[in-house]
Amino acid sequence: MGATTFSGPVRAGNRRGSDSNVGNVVLAQTYDSGDLDGTGTGNVDSGVVMRIPAGSQIVDIIVDQTEAASGGTTTVSVGTAAGGAQLMAAVATTAGGRFRGTATAATQAAWQISASADAEVHVRNVVASGALTAGQFVVTILYIQR
């Protein structure tokens, strides 16, 4: 599948000049943790893995634990700084499946990206109670670009 790069928002609808059925397209960026086998106890910060364009609004953050953690427990958080949880508070993902962090006033406010700068996104995985022998997760951020 091909990819296209846009420098501005994408609007869809068939009534040009009228906003009666025109809306912005929801975009997504994804981070894959890769194989977590051998990850030891402690905080593992991904570094900057995504940049959400200035002026955007995040509409959802999804964590898919595609391979259940084994040998230890895991929690995942998403932030705008190393080790942070500004965008999504830590959620336990050990068992595998689909997860979303609990929304708070602070996280929802952070979903309104500054109009003056892109948001650099970090993903933090905290491993407790032993080194992992298996595990993998994927974080997807859905947003509307202004």
C-alpha positions as MATLAB code, in Angstrom:
seq = 'MGATTFSGPVRAGNRRGSDSNVGNVVLAQTYDSGDLDGTGTGNVDSGVVMRIPAGSQIVDIIVDQTEAASGGTTTVSVGTAAGGAQLMAAVATTAGGRFRGTATAATQAAWQISASADAEVHVRNVVASGALTAGQFVVTILYIQR';
ca = [
       0.000    0.000    0.000;
       1.301    3.455   -0.891;
       1.588    6.407    1.457;
       0.813   10.080    0.932;
       2.165   13.021    2.925;
       0.023   16.104    3.617;
       1.174   19.420    5.034;
      -2.274   20.398    6.296;
      -5.613   18.968    7.382;
      -7.631   16.666    5.140;
     -11.313   17.547    4.834;
     -13.920   15.227    3.358;
     -17.429   15.862    2.052;
     -19.123   16.718   -1.232;
     -20.396   20.253   -0.488;
     -17.540   22.601   -1.262;
     -18.021   26.041    0.220;
     -20.486   24.716    2.764;
     -19.643   23.001    6.026;
     -22.961   21.141    6.181;
     -21.402   17.740    5.515;
     -17.664   18.434    5.549;
     -15.447   17.117    8.326;
     -11.809   16.515    9.150;
     -10.242   13.097    8.641;
      -8.988   11.166   11.692;
      -5.305   10.261   11.315;
      -3.252    7.710   13.242;
       0.325    7.064   14.269;
       1.513    3.775   15.740;
       4.404    2.566   17.892;
       5.293   -1.135   18.176;
       7.334   -2.150   21.237;
       8.828   -5.138   19.455;
       9.653   -8.340   21.334;
       9.928   -7.619   25.066;
      11.691  -10.909   25.870;
      14.551  -10.184   28.267;
      13.277   -6.754   29.363;
      14.224   -6.418   33.015;
      12.494   -4.841   35.987;
      12.194   -1.045   35.830;
      11.071    1.766   33.552;
      11.743    1.485   29.831;
      11.186    4.757   27.949;
      10.910    4.537   24.169;
      12.309    7.979   23.466;
      10.382   10.076   20.920;
       8.338    7.654   18.792;
       5.704    9.989   17.307;
       5.194   13.675   16.627;
       1.587   14.874   16.660;
       1.277   18.033   14.507;
       0.782   21.404   16.226;
      -2.862   22.359   16.671;
      -4.121   18.772   16.472;
      -6.618   17.181   18.826;
      -6.120   13.608   20.032;
      -9.373   11.634   19.993;
      -8.186    8.258   21.326;
      -5.137    6.334   22.525;
      -5.272    2.553   22.226;
      -2.834   -0.011   23.612;
      -3.020   -3.476   22.065;
      -1.009   -6.017   24.062;
      -0.548   -8.341   21.101;
       1.478  -10.868   23.069;
       0.730  -11.289   26.766;
       3.602  -10.462   29.092;
       5.154  -13.516   30.678;
       7.647  -13.758   33.514;
       6.703  -10.338   34.927;
       4.007   -7.669   34.941;
       3.753   -4.642   32.650;
       2.086   -1.241   32.637;
       2.105    1.181   29.700;
       1.736    4.970   29.782;
       1.987    7.652   27.087;
       3.431   11.109   27.629;
       5.020   14.177   26.110;
       8.209   13.770   28.143;
      10.517   10.885   28.992;
       8.824    8.607   31.517;
       5.686   10.739   31.405;
       1.995    9.954   31.523;
       0.635   13.324   30.372;
      -1.449   11.795   27.546;
      -2.430    8.445   29.086;
      -2.030    7.318   32.670;
      -0.394    3.947   33.225;
      -2.600    0.949   32.505;
      -1.771   -2.676   33.410;
      -1.469   -4.692   30.194;
       0.086   -7.951   31.401;
      -2.788  -10.253   30.418;
      -2.943   -9.089   26.811;
      -5.824   -7.521   24.917;
      -6.951   -3.951   24.174;
      -6.567   -1.186   26.747;
      -7.252    2.519   27.183;
      -6.033    4.644   30.075;
      -8.501    6.312   32.426;
      -9.288    9.825   31.219;
      -8.654   12.655   33.669;
      -9.046   16.420   33.308;
      -5.265   16.715   32.937;
      -4.923   14.029   30.244;
      -7.899   15.386   28.289;
      -6.437   18.915   28.400;
      -3.129   17.515   27.101;
      -4.995   16.023   24.108;
      -5.387   19.603   22.798;
      -1.971   19.970   21.177;
      -0.403   23.420   21.314;
      -0.927   25.527   18.204;
       2.722   26.582   18.257;
       4.626   23.270   18.437;
       4.323   19.597   17.580;
       3.879   17.207   20.532;
       6.709   14.706   20.916;
       5.284   11.417   22.173;
       7.078    8.969   24.479;
       5.799    5.537   25.475;
       6.835    4.127   28.846;
       6.677    0.459   29.776;
       7.169   -0.399   33.437;
       8.155   -3.990   34.154;
       7.699   -5.217   37.708;
       8.328   -8.531   39.451;
      10.964  -10.019   37.164;
      12.379  -10.020   33.664;
       9.954  -10.764   30.841;
      10.193  -13.967   28.849;
       7.551  -12.794   26.338;
       5.422   -9.781   25.485;
       4.711   -7.164   22.860;
       2.378   -4.157   22.639;
       1.310   -1.593   20.045;
       0.237    1.973   20.901;
      -1.976    3.807   18.396;
      -2.853    7.498   18.724;
      -5.836    8.755   16.731;
      -5.986   12.518   16.120;
      -7.539   15.244   14.002;
      -5.089   17.637   12.392;
      -6.179   21.267   12.394;
];
